[in-house]
Amino acid sequence: MKKLLILSFILVLVLISFPVQAANNVTGRTWILDTAGSITAAKVDIVWVIWTNITTDGDDLEVWDSPDTVLFKVKGKSGIDMIIPFPGNSGQLGAFNLKVIDSGTVQVRLGQDF
């Protein structure tokens, strides 16, 4: 019984010691996004976008480059990663707004002018 209590205590310590992943990591050349919102209002060069960990068929992803301009809207398929390349291997956008993300994470690779 004492061993079970000690093991349970160790398990709880291990579980709480893992850092909670913060939403929308925009450091470095590859952003990791999981929360809708305005990511940047500055000009940005994008090479590709990958949507991963889609949980349900028909989940939506929408990216806009201004408040009234849709860059792309896609529907996901559970378990299949979606790769969205940009023309010329780098698309310069006036801004980057993740309007809708129903599930998963979006990886955004920044281009040369980052």
N, C-alpha and C positions, 0 to 999 in steps of 0.2 A: 504494500500500500504506500509506503514511504517512497519507494522508487517511482511509482506511478505519479505521485504528487510532485516529485522533483522533475520528472520528465515533462509533466504538464507545464510546470513553471518555466522550464527551459524553452519549451515550444512557444509559450506566450511571449517570452523575451525575444525570441528569434522573429516572430511574426510582427511585433511592434517595432523592431529595429529596422525593418525594411522601410526606406523612404517612400512616402506617398508621391506618386508621379504628378508633378504639377502640370496643369493644362497649358498647351501651346508653348512649346520650347522653340523660340525663334533665335537661338544662338547658333553660331557657326554657319556653314554653307548648306546644310540640310535642315530645314525646319521640320518639326514633328508637331502636328496639329490634331487636336481632338475636340475642340470647343469652337462653336460658331462665333464669329465676330469680326471686327476690323483688325486685320493682322498688321498691315502697314498702310499709311497714307502716302508714303514716299514712292518714287519710281523704283521698280525692282525688275531685274532680269531673271526669268524662270527658264530652266532647261527642261524639266519634267515634273510631273506630279504623279505620285503613286498612292492609291487608296487601298489600304490593307485592313484585314480583320473585319470584313463586312459580315454581319451576323444574320441578316435576313434578306431573301430575294426581294428586290424592289426598293431597298433602302436608297435614299437620295443623297447626292452630293452636288452642291451648287457653289461655284466660285464666280465672283463678280470683280471687275476691275474699277468700277465706280458705282456710286449709289444707284445708277439707272442703266448700267451696261452689264449684261450677263456674259461672262467669259465662256463658261460651259456648265451644263447640267447633265448629270449621268445617273443612271439607275444601276445599283449594284446587284451582284449575285453572291449569295452566301458562300464563303470559302474561296472565292476567286479574287485575286488582287487585280486592280485595274490600273493600267499605266496610261497616262495622258501625256504624250510628247508635245513639245511646242515647235512651231515652224522655224526652220533655220537653226535648230538646236538651241535657240534662246529667244524667248519672247519678252520684249520689254513692256511692262504694264505700268499704268499710272498709279495703281494701288493694288492691294490684294485683300479681298474680303471673302472670308469663308462664311457664306450666308446660311448654308444648310449642310449638316453632317449627321445622318441618322445613326450611324454606328462606325466603329473602327477608328483608324487614324489616317491622316494624310501626311505623306512625306513630300516636301517641296524642295527640290534641288535648285539652288541659286546659280545664276550664270556668272560670266566673267566680270561684269561691272559691279558686283557685290562689294 
